Amino acid sequence: MKIYTRTGDEGGTALFGGGRVGKDHPRVEAYGDVDELNASLGLARSIDMMPRIDEVLVPIQRDLFAIGALLATPDHEKMREQLAKARIDDGRIAELERAIDACESELEPLRSFIIPGGTPKAAALHVARTVCRRAERRVVHLASTVELPHLVIIYLNRLSDLLFMLARVANKRAGAGEVTW
């Protein structure tokens, strides 16, 4: 199978489960931003490897593949299958919250805004956080026009919080201070 199909040369793309839409369709924008988030996390993992942080990110990247597939299909049964495959449920949200809590226990309480940056690892996690927020906005927009499981929005909201905390932890573990605003 060739990587190029030429079927998108006119600006359209196929959806998972059938149908075609323009590449600027809100559904494509949403799963495209989730894909960019996944790539951002891959970049963050590749910089100054920190096992306890990177181990948290790999399952999240798997979740994001399933979320992308869910967003790429208008078929509700296939959506349910993707959620089940990813195990994105209240328990998974609770896992993200526990990871946030673990980060908080390692850090000084937040007293002001943090200017993104620090080590390359932390800066990459801050970029991933902003991509996550954009993906969340796109999914919220898509959810205003089509039925989507609300758990996807909750997941992305929690994930952006976790990425902020992981960036702070990465700076702390590397001995880099935070610049406040």
Beta strands, then each sheet from edge to edge (+ up, - down):
strand 1: 12-14
strand 2: 20-22
sheet 1: 1+ 2-
end
